[in-house]
Amino acid sequence: MSTPPTTRLEVSDKEEAAIRAAVRNADASPLGPTYVVAGLDHVAGLVELRSDPQVSDPIYDLPRPFHDREHRGNG
């Protein structure tokens, strides 16, 4: 697996909370009517997509095997 990027910013607790809130409350509607923010109901489809070697093989540092727990945020 490749090393994660080292571009980590030190921010205050208040700024961290603001960033997290902005991500959690993202509005995909400006992107168009077919865009949505992925949620737990998308996990099975994402696991299926990543399980396709034509999709995942070129991305050599994706952790394998693919399980739904990694995509639910508790892997």
Secondary structure as GFF3:
##gff-version 3
##sequence-region A 1 75
A	DSSP	alpha_helix	13	24	.	.	.	ID=ss1
A	DSSP	three_ten_helix	29	31	.	.	.	ID=ss2
A	DSSP	three_ten_helix	40	42	.	.	.	ID=ss3
A	DSSP	alpha_helix	43	51	.	.	.	ID=ss4
A	DSSP	alpha_helix	53	56	.	.	.	ID=ss5
A	DSSP	alpha_helix	68	71	.	.	.	ID=ss6
###
